[in-house]
């Protein structure tokens, strides 16, 4: 049985492991570089990206993570994990943070605003529906979420989100009045795929819909990593993580 690792430095790793369990797949928590040698694929969860980066640097994980990506093994980053996988990130805190890279894209670290501006939205996901069945939409959970601003030609856009543009009705040195949705909306990218790398700006692990996890597991199968006979026990800490995670938890970015 293939082993799916979940980076367990901070954030929603338990929820990912629980989602894998619902699909009959076993997962293992990854905290040290040498643990990457025993897995065939990796999920980098949502969390506070700066904190995750500091912990990854403390454990000397970045070289091993970069090697894992460069070897072509499937890696999926959600929210903060998407930032990790981006080649370039903007909107970072002072001093920035180290990135793993691999996804030829530019990510805005905190595109949708603060914690209180977290939201849910129905996303059109034609590729996901085509591969996994189910409805043409997916309920995206955005918690202090990033967004993809630019992608390279080899990157496939799997989902985007419409952002109402603003039209300036009156402007002076003292005041500016804007009207929402006065001009055509633009779209910002929230899910991408490049080869064996997958990135989502939202949190599929916080919903009952496991299609993104199933989609990722098919990516693992397609690169021939599904033949391993290694069996890894799922963390006992995941036993109570099927519950919906609340937006006021501090672990998400």
Protein Blocks (a to p, Z undefined) as FASTA:
>chain_A
ZZddddffbcjklmmmmmmmmnopacdddfbfklmmmpcbdcdddddfklmmmmmmmnom
mmmmmmmmmnopacddehjlmmmmpmbdghiaehiaadebjiacdddfklnopfklgccd
ddddfklmmmngpjfbdcdddehiacdfbdcfkbccfbdcdddddddfbdcfkbccddeh
kbccddddfbdcehjaccdfbdfklpcblklmmmmmmmmmmnopambcbdcdddfklmmm
mpccdfkbckbZZ
